[in-house]
Amino acid sequence: MTIGRVTLTFDNGPTPGITERVLEILERRRIRSTFFVIGRKLDDPAAADLIRRAHAAGHWIGNHTLSHTVALGDRPEHDYAVSEIEGAQQRIGSFAHAEKLFRPYGNSGRLGPHLLSRPALDHLLAQKYRTITWNNVPGDWKDPDGWVESCIALVSGGSWSVMVLHDIEGACLARLPELLRRLEDLGVGFEQDFPDSVTLTRKGKIVCLPQGYLTDERRPR
C-alpha cells in the first residue's frame, strides 16, 4: 500500500563525476526528477553537458540561482535579484522547463524570510517563474550516517514529500540506491511534479507564499 508520494530533487550541481552516476541510478529505477542547477557551474562545458544528458533522459532542469552565495532576502537589491535569477536562466537556455522552475537559495535547507526579497518576488511574478521550495531536507551533505533514516522518517510523516538531495561530492550518491530501494519497499509513489504547498509562484500569480518567506524591507537591518 502506498504511504505517500515523493518528488526527488537534486540541488547544487551539475557535478562531473557525480551527476552522471546519479542519472544512471535513477534510470535503472525509471524515476524522473528535477535538477536545480547553479548557473555558474554551467560555465564548465562538462557540467553543461550533464544538463543536456539529464534533459534528454526526461528530467526537469530548474534554476537554483547564479552563484548560490547570498540568499535573495539577505541582499534585497533589485539588480542582485535579477542577476541571480536571469544569469542562471540564460545559462540553462533551451534545457529549461517550460514553467521556468526556480528554487531560491535556502542556506542549509532553511525556510524563512531570507528566501525572497520584494524585488525578487516581483521579478519572479513578472517573468512567470514557478518558484519551488521543499519539505524534506535530510542533510545528505552533512550527515552521511543518518540522512537516509531522517529522510524515511520525513516521508512516513507526510502525504507528499518534496525531497532535497545534492548531486555534489560527499552527499547522496553513495547511499542513493539504498534510499530508493527502501522507499520502494514502503510502497512510495514517485512523482515528478510538485504540490501547491511548496509552489510559491506560478504563471505570474502567488500560489502559496507564507508571510515568513519574504524579507520585511521595513525591518531595520
C-alpha angles and dihedrals in degrees: 000000000000112000094192147309130288129200112195119212130177121207138194100025168098094143120175109232092025111047095053090054091050088052091052092051092049092047092054089058095037092237121152120206143165124257112207101200134199107238099220091056088066090068084080107082091215091055092045089054090056093062088050089054093046092049092048090052091056100260120136120242118217136182118251097177130278100267108011090215112108122026115242093241091052092057106034100180116131094228092052092052093049093046093050094046102037096036089062095039092054091053092049089052118157093003091069119115113255090247092054097238115215130182118189121226108264100186102234094352097297123153117212147095092311090073099078141013123207092253090050092050092047090052094048090051095045092049093043099238121170103229115207131192129173146239103201120057106160094179100243091167096054107027110048093166100046111025097094092053091046090051094050091049092052092048091050091052099055142048099229119021119197101198126202115208127161130235092206136105115293097013134094103331101092095051101029094102090051092050093050092047092051093047091050090049088055091054096246117170114225117221131184097201128074132240121242089247090075096033109098098175135009134173093353096310136098111249106175117349115161112211091240093063097070126071112244100230091197091063113102110254 
